Amino acid sequence: MAKTDDLIKRIQDNYTKLSKSQKIIAEYIINHYDKAAFMTAAKLGASINISESTVVRFANTLGYNGYPELQNALQELIKNKLTTVQRLEMTEETDEIAILNNVLKADIENIKETINEINKDDFRRVVSDIINATKIYIIGSRSSIVIAEYLGFYLNLIRENVSVVKAGVSDVFEQILRVSENDLVIGIGFPRYSKRTLDVLKYAKSQNAKIVTITDSLISPLTSVADEILIAKSNMASFVDSLVAPLSLVNALVVAVGLREKEKIADTFEKLESIWDEYGVYFSKPN
């Protein structure tokens, strides 16, 4: 299938050959793509008094293998366009237990899709990149900073010279000023993608650093400068970004790096355990 961002163009190119009912569907999608993206074929048809089978035939006419593929294209299309307010307005469910079920099921599906779609060779290469880098910079903006901080916390227990680049007293460019060709920069970004993250990656690329991106799609803008790409699905169930699959991917990276460096980090963790006991960092186990 072609890039999902050509959906509107597909509709425009095929408009004259559509039936009268299909033209109604096309116009509804163009004008209400934010709502249509989360409707089943039956619900979309019901909203404009057209049969479900006509909606399915419309998807086929546009070259999609059924309505689910068209719906995926719609969801990809809106990732960069919907504001948080619009996402909130799309959430029609009000029953708390139904919301709980829907969100957990969506996160489970994101993890399943990540397992199926991630490139295993790329994953192995990124583990090697982390181990071999002189210095590691991790950049993530907005909600992605949560993943960046998490990855940075654990990599700092395994490796030296790991820095999480984030807004603060100094600008992000000042923090990454001395990046060089022996360094690794890990850029993390999910819809709505942060332009600042991409700008930092472009600067690092200009300094010949190796770039790894952790993102949700090969058409993510962060992939334009990447040497290695790790895909983790983050399809949203509502106005809140889904970070479950990205965090699982980061967990896997940390474990894989740690096991490669198992002997080297054993002393580090023994020393940490001693410090934690001495200063009472954790509650003691009951006798």
N, C-alpha and C positions, 0 to 999 in steps of 0.2 A: 504494500500500500504506500502511496506517496505521502509526503509529509502532511501531518494532520492540519497544519495551518492553511492548507489550500481548500478547505471545506467550502468557504463562501465562494471561491472562484469556481469550484465544481458546480455549485448551484447556478451561478451566473452563466457558465458555459452550456449547461444542459437545460436552461429555463424554457427555451422555445419548444423543446420536445416533450416537456412535462404535460401530463393531463391536467384538467381543470382542478381536480382534487389535489394533485401533487403540487400544483402552483400555490395552493392555499397553505400546504405544509411548508413549502420553501419560504414563503413570505413570513409565516409564523416564526420559523427558525431564525431568519435574518433579523427580525425585529425583537425576538424574545429568546435569543440563543442561551442566555443565562439561565432561564427557567427550563427550556427544552433539554438542556444537557443532563438533567437529573430526572427526566420523565421516562417511564417505560413507553414502549410503542403504543400500548393500549391507552395509557393516560394521556399521551400527546394527542392521539386520535380523538379521544373523548373531549378534550378541551376545545377542539375545533370542529366537532361533529363529523369526524371522518373515521372510517373503519381502521382497525389495527392492521389488517392485511394490506391496506393501501399505504400505510406508513412504511411497512416492510418493503413493499414494492418500490417505494420512493427511494429508500436506501440502496436497493439494488440498481436502480436506474442511475444513481450517482456513481456506481462502481464499487460500492461497499459490499462485503460478504455478509449481509444481514444488518439488522438494526443495531445490535450491540457495537459493531465496528463504527457505524455512524455516530453513535452516542459517545464512544471513546474519542473520536475526532472532535466532537463538540466540547468535551471536557478538557482536551488539550488546548483547544482554541481559547477557552475562557480563563485559563490559569493566570495569564498575565494581564487580563483585562478587568476582572471583577475586583471591586473594592470590598473591604470587609463588610461594609454596610449592605452591599448587594448580596454577599454570601449569606449574611444573616437573614435577609428577606427571603432567600431561597429555602430556608429551613422551615418547613411547614409542620413538622412533627412537634407535638407539645407534651405527649405522655413521657414521663421521665424514664420508665423502664424500656419503652420502645427506643428512646434515644440511646440508652445504655447499650442495648442489643445492636442497634445500627452502627454505632461508633466502634464497638469491639469487633463486629463482623467486618467492617471496612478495614480496620487495622490488620486483622488476620489475612484478608485478601491482599493487602499491600505487601505483607511479608511473603505470602505464597508467590506473588508475581515477581518479587525481588529474587527469590530463590531460582525461579525458572528463567529469568532474563539476564541475570548478572553474568558477565564474562569471567569464567573461572581463571583463565590465563592472566587477564588483567589484574585480578585480585592477587594472584601470586606475585606478579611484578611489583605491585604497589607495596606489598609486604617487604620485598627486597629493597625497594626504593627507600622505605622508612629506615631500614637497618643500615643502609649504606650512606645515607645523607650526612653531610658534615653538620648541618643545622636544619631544623625543621620549623617552618612557620605554618600556622593554621589560621585561616581567615574565614569567618562566617558573620553575616550581619542579620539584624532583626531576629526572628525566632531561630534562625540557624546558628546563632551564637551559642545557644544551649548545647548543640551537638559539638561545636568547636571546643567549648570549654571542657566538655566531657572527654573528648578525645585527647585534648591537651593534658588533662589531669592524669590520665592513665599512662600516656606515653612518657610523661615526665618521671614516672616511677620506673620506667624501663630504660629510657634513653636520656642522655644529657642534651642540653642545647635545644630544647623544645619551647617555642614561644607561641602563645595565642595572640594574634593581632586583633585589637579591638579599640573602639573609640574610647578616649580617656583624656588625660592631661596632654599627651602628645598625639599628633595626628597619626593615622594608620600608615601613611607613607614614611613618616619619621621612624616608625618601629621596624619597617622592612627596608630601610635605606641601604643597608650593607649586604643585602641578599646577593649571592653569587652563584656561579655555575655548579658548584659542588653542593648546593642547598636544595631542599625540597620544599615546595609550597603547596599546601593542601587547601583548596578552596571549596567551601561547602555552601550550596545555595539551592533553595526550593522556591516554588511560586509563592508570592510574587518576588521574582529574582531581584537582588540588590545590585544596582549599578556600581556601588562603591566596591563590592567584592570583585566584580569583573575588572574594574579599574586597577585594583591592587594586583590581580593576576596578570594583567597586561604589562604592568611595570616590571613584575618579577620575570616575566617572559623576556622582556627587553634586556634583562641582565643575565640571560641564559640559564636561569634556574629551571629545574624540572618542575612541571606543573601537574598536579593530580586534582581532579574535580570529583566531588561526591554530589550528585544531583539526581533529578528524577527522570530525565529524558535526554536522548541524543540531540534533540533540538533545543535544549537549554542553552541560553547564551554563554554560559560558563564553559561549555565544551569547545568553543571557538579557539581557545588558547591552550587546551589541555594536551599533555603528552599521554596521560592515562586517564580513563574515565570509569568511575564506578557508579552504576545506576541503582538507586533505591527508590521504590515507588512511594509516593506520598499523596495519592488521590484523596481529596478532602471529602469528609462526610458532612461538613458544615462549614461555619466561618472560622473554625480553629484548624490550623495546619496540622497534618498528621505526620509526626516525627518518629513513629514507632519503628518502621522499617529502616529508616536511616540510622537510628540508634542501635538497632540490631546489627546492621552492617558494621558500624564502628566498633561494637563489641567484638565481632568476629575478627576485625583487623587487629585489635589490641591483643586478643588471645593468640592469634597466629604469630604476631611479632614477639610476644612474651615467650612462647614455646620455642621459637627459633633462638632466643637469647636466654634460655632457661638456666644454664649454668652461670652465666654472667650476672643475672639478676638475683640469684639465690641469696648472695651475701647482702644485697641491698634490702631485701625483704626481711632477712634475719635482723639486720640493724634497725629497721623500721619497727619491727615487733618489739624489740627491746625498748626503743624510745616510747612507743605507745604504752607499754606496760609501766615504764618509769613515771610518765607524766599523766597517767590515767586518761588517755585519750578516749578509750572505750570503757563501757561498764564491765566490771569483772564478772566472770561466770560465777554463779552460786556454788558454794562448796558442796 
